[in-house]
Structure formats: C-alpha cells, structure tokens
Amino acid sequence: LVSLFMSDLMVGLVVMPPAMLNQLYGRWVLRGDFCSLWASFDVMCCSASILNLCTISLDRYLLIISPLRYKLRMTSCRALGLIVATWTVAALASFLPI
C-alpha cells in the first residue's frame, strides 16, 4: 500500500503541475528538454500505480486461495521483491524509449 501511495503521490506532485500548465496555456511553456523527461515520469508513475494495484490484487488472491500457507509463501523478502519488480518494470517501460 505504501508503494501505491508513493506512485500516486508522485503523479500528484511531479506529473500533474506541468500538465496543469499545459492545459492552462494550451501549449508547453516549460523548457523543451523537460518535456520528454516529464512524459517519462508520467508513464512511469501511472504504470507503477497500475502495477501496484495488480500486485495488491495478486497478494489478496494468494491470501484467499490458501490462507494457511500465505505466511509461508509471502515473506518480507518476496513482498519487497514484488515492489522492486513493479517499479523496475515501470521505469524500464518509461525511460528506455527515450
């Protein structure tokens, strides 16, 4: 849940202010090289948010189908690995195309 919070917070703090300026002025008013960086952060944060929701859904699914074995399967290291994988996939999908 903290990872989902961080991705949504980054959308609100990093992605939305330049998007708001873009909507208000009807054009990109910031530096030109900042546009591609902003677009990458936009894709990364939105992808991380969606992937975090998928990870939470997977976690809840595993808890429901086998509640007695859940603690053995979902250790702290595996949960951290899922979070790292989520952010890695989101970052690779957004920053590699640049």
Buried (B, 14 or more C-beta within 10 A) or exposed (E): EEBBEBBBEBBEEBBEEBEEEBEEEEEEEBEEEEEEBBBBBBBBBBBBBBBBEEBBEEBEEBBEEEEEEEEEEBEEEEEEEBBEEBBEBBBEBBBEEE
